[in-house]
Amino acid sequence: MAQGAEPIEAALQAVQHAADGLAQLDGLDAAWKAGAAAKLASIAALLRAAADRFFVKTKAGAPFVRRCQEEADKLDALVLQVSASPTPGAPQQLGLALDALNKAARTLDERSQMQGLAIT
């Protein structure tokens, strides 16, 4: 299992790829796309901030980092799927995937700040 910044870099690449794919999608409301782009930028900023923290480089941080990478990969795959064959429920599906990734990134950010954690 990879630890440290490598999975975060992979997640950042997936987030960037998903953002590029969302920008190219037709049939989505421009305001929705702008909101999704802003949310992805916020997620990328959280991931970049957490990348150099000590917690991320430990085994204790691995599940949180892995979760971010998994959610980013799921979102990227969903964007590719929607671009290949658009469906009426695409914005809802994409919104749920964005929310899951946002939650994973926020959890990683909170945990990696190590507030209240004592290393003995």
C-alpha positions as CSV (number, residue, x, y, z in Angstrom):
1,M,0.0,0.0,0.0
2,A,1.4,3.4,-1.0
3,Q,1.8,5.9,1.7
4,G,2.5,9.6,1.7
5,A,2.2,12.0,-1.1
6,E,2.0,9.6,-4.0
7,P,-1.7,8.7,-3.6
8,I,-2.5,12.4,-3.0
9,E,-0.8,13.2,-6.3
10,A,-2.8,10.5,-8.0
11,A,-6.0,12.0,-6.5
12,L,-5.0,15.5,-7.6
13,Q,-4.5,14.2,-11.1
14,A,-7.9,12.5,-11.1
15,V,-9.5,15.7,-9.8
16,Q,-7.8,17.7,-12.5
17,H,-8.9,15.2,-15.2
18,A,-12.5,15.2,-13.8
19,A,-12.5,19.1,-13.8
20,D,-11.3,19.1,-17.5
21,G,-13.9,16.5,-18.4
22,L,-16.7,18.4,-16.6
23,A,-15.8,21.6,-18.5
24,Q,-16.1,19.7,-21.8
25,L,-19.5,18.1,-21.0
26,D,-22.5,19.4,-23.0
27,G,-26.0,19.5,-21.7
28,L,-25.2,20.6,-18.1
29,D,-26.3,23.9,-16.7
30,A,-23.5,26.5,-16.9
31,A,-24.1,27.6,-13.3
32,W,-23.9,24.0,-12.1
33,K,-20.6,23.5,-14.0
34,A,-19.2,26.6,-12.5
35,G,-20.2,25.5,-9.0
36,A,-18.7,22.0,-9.6
37,A,-15.5,23.6,-10.9
38,A,-15.3,25.8,-7.8
39,K,-15.8,22.7,-5.5
40,L,-13.1,20.8,-7.4
41,A,-10.7,23.7,-7.0
42,S,-11.5,23.7,-3.2
43,I,-10.9,20.0,-3.0
44,A,-7.6,20.2,-4.9
45,A,-6.5,23.0,-2.4
46,L,-7.3,20.8,0.6
47,L,-5.4,17.9,-0.9
48,R,-2.4,20.0,-1.7
49,A,-2.4,21.4,1.8
50,A,-2.5,17.9,3.4
51,A,0.2,16.5,1.1
52,D,3.2,17.6,3.2
53,R,1.7,16.9,6.6
54,F,3.3,14.3,8.9
55,F,0.0,12.4,9.4
56,V,-0.3,11.7,5.7
57,K,3.0,9.9,5.7
58,T,2.1,7.5,8.5
59,K,0.1,4.3,8.5
60,A,-2.6,6.1,10.5
61,G,-3.2,8.5,7.6
62,A,-3.2,5.8,4.9
63,P,-6.9,5.0,5.0
64,F,-7.9,8.6,4.7
65,V,-5.5,9.2,1.8
66,R,-6.7,6.0,0.1
67,R,-10.3,7.1,0.5
68,C,-9.6,10.4,-1.3
69,Q,-7.9,8.6,-4.1
70,E,-10.8,6.2,-4.5
71,E,-13.4,8.9,-4.5
72,A,-11.4,11.0,-7.0
73,D,-11.0,8.0,-9.3
74,K,-14.8,7.3,-9.0
75,L,-15.6,10.8,-9.9
76,D,-13.2,10.8,-12.9
77,A,-14.7,7.5,-14.1
78,L,-18.2,8.9,-13.8
79,V,-17.3,12.0,-15.8
80,L,-15.9,9.7,-18.5
81,Q,-19.1,7.6,-18.4
82,V,-21.4,10.6,-18.6
83,S,-19.4,12.1,-21.5
84,A,-19.7,8.8,-23.4
85,S,-23.4,8.4,-22.8
86,P,-25.2,11.3,-21.1
87,T,-28.2,10.4,-18.9
88,P,-30.9,12.7,-17.5
89,G,-29.8,12.0,-14.0
90,A,-26.1,12.9,-14.7
91,P,-26.0,16.1,-12.6
92,Q,-27.4,14.3,-9.6
93,Q,-24.9,11.4,-9.9
94,L,-22.0,13.8,-10.5
95,G,-23.2,15.9,-7.5
96,L,-23.2,12.9,-5.2
97,A,-19.7,11.9,-6.4
98,L,-18.5,15.4,-5.8
99,D,-20.0,15.5,-2.3
100,A,-18.3,12.1,-1.5
101,L,-15.0,13.4,-2.7
102,N,-15.4,16.7,-0.8
103,K,-16.2,14.8,2.4
104,A,-13.2,12.5,2.0
105,A,-10.9,15.5,1.4
106,R,-12.3,17.5,4.4
107,T,-11.9,14.4,6.6
108,L,-8.3,14.0,5.5
109,D,-7.6,17.7,6.1
110,E,-9.1,17.6,9.6
111,R,-7.3,14.4,10.6
112,S,-4.0,15.5,9.1
113,Q,-4.0,18.6,11.3
114,M,-3.6,16.2,14.2
115,Q,-5.6,18.3,16.6
116,G,-5.9,16.4,19.9
117,L,-3.7,13.6,18.7
118,A,-0.8,12.5,21.0
119,I,2.0,10.4,19.6
120,T,3.6,8.3,22.2
